[in-house]
Amino acid sequence: MSGQQVELLTLLKDHPFTKGFSEAKVKELASISTLVRFGAGQRVFDEGEVHKKLYLIVYGNVALYFHVPPRGEFRFETISGGEVLGWSAILEPYKKTAGAVATENTMAIAIDSEKLLRMMESDREFGYEVYRRILTVVADRLRAARMRLADIYGESRVSV
């Protein structure tokens, strides 16, 4: 096993998203994953893009945004180490619901979503657990976007 494979396996074992997965599943995930790095200001993917990678952020920060006509890009959240990026890679039509740009040097584990979907299909219990964890990510992102929009567009309520 190469040094990069050992590092990848160690990082997968330690990532909050994969906690509780069996050693065999973590090794299988490592076999379909690569370590990637993004420089500050580098776009990871664009909103609406078909992008078949699921990222587990190891360190760094990535801003999530979507386009709001005529205002332009609206940044609604920043995610960091220990979080998941690109959940739409495992849900048809695999189009990104937001764009992502690294705001500082970032390292992530990139999982090939087509291979991950095959793993999930062949082991339904594992597949259920991945979807359950992804649903938690989606719910958290929706909550964050809602709160941000409420901060920007909500009415100020002062009791008299």
N, C-alpha and C positions, 0 to 999 in steps of 0.2 A: 504494500500500500504506500503510495507516494505521500510526501509531506502535506501537499494540498488536500489530498483525500482524508488524511487524519484530521487536519484542521477543520475541514468541512463537516466531518462526522462529529467532532467535538462541539462545534458551533450549533449543529442541528440538535444534539442531545441537550444543550443548554438553553435553546430558544423556548420562550414561554408557549408558543403555538404547538410545539411538538412534545411538551412535557406529558408524560404518561403513556406515550406511544411505546410499543415494545421495541426492544433492541433490534429485532429483525426488521420492523417497519422503518425505524430510523436509518438503518443501513440501506434498505431499499430506496428510501427517499434520497439518501446521499448519492446513490447510483444514478439518479435522474436530475441531479442538481449541480450547480456550479457557483463558485464565489464570484461576485461582480462588484465593481467599484464605480461610483459616480462622483465626479468632481462637483464642487460648488457651482451652481448655475446650470448644470447639465440636466436636460429633460430626460426623464425615464420613459415616459410615454405621453401621448396626447389624448385628450378627451375624444371619444368616438373611434379611436384606433382599435383594430383587432390586434391584440397583443397576448400571446399565449405563454406568459410567464407569471407565476405567483412568486412574490418576493417576501422573504422574512428578513426584516431589517435587523442587522447586527449592531451597527452604530451609525451615528449621523442623523440628519434630519431631512425629511422630504415634505415639501408643501403640496397639498392637494388643492386643486382649483377647478372651476368650471366656468364656461363662458356665459355671461349675462348680457344680452344685447340691451341697450347700446353701451353698457358700462364697461364691457371687456372682461378680462379675467377676474374672477372673484375667488380669492383664497379663503377657503373655509376651514382648513385644518392643517396642522403640521404633525406628522408622525415621526417617531424616533425608534431607537433601538428597542427590540423586544416586540415590535408591532408588525402587522401584516400589510402588505401593499399589493394591489392588483387582484383583489378577490374575484373580479368579473372574468378572470381568465378561466374559471372553472364553471361558468354559467353561460349557456347560449344566450345571445349570439356572440359572446366573447368580446364585446366592444367595451372599452373602458368608459365608465360612467363619469370619470373625472380625469383631469390631467395631473401629472406629477413631475415635480422638478426638485432636484437636490438643492437644499439651501446651504449645505456645507458638505465636506467630503464624507461620503457615505459608503458603507460596505453592506452588502445583502447577500442572502442565499437565494439564487434564482432557481425555481423549480419548474421543470417543463410540464406545463399544465395538461398537455395531451397524454403524456405518460402517467401523470398523477391521476387523471380521470380513469385510465385503464386499471391502475392499482385499486382505485375506489370501487370500480365495477367488479373486479375479481374478488374483493374482500368487502362485502357489504357492511360489516360491522365497522371496519376502518373508514369506509366511505361515509357512513352515517356520522361518525365522530368528526371527520373533516368538515362536512357540511354544517354540523352543529357549531363548530368553532368559527367557521366562516360567517354563519348567521349572526353570531355575537359581534363580529367585526362590523358587519353591515349595520346592525342596530346601533352600535356605538357611533359610526360615521353619520348616520341619519340624525341621531340625537345632537351630535356636535354641529352639523350644518343647521339644524333647526335653531339651536341656541344662538349661533352666530347671526343668523338672519333676524332673530328676535332682537338681538342687541342693536342691529343696524336699523331695522325697520319698525321695531315695536314702539308703541306709544309710551311716553313717560307718564306714569301714574303716581301722582303725589296726592296724599290725602290732606284735606284742609281742616 
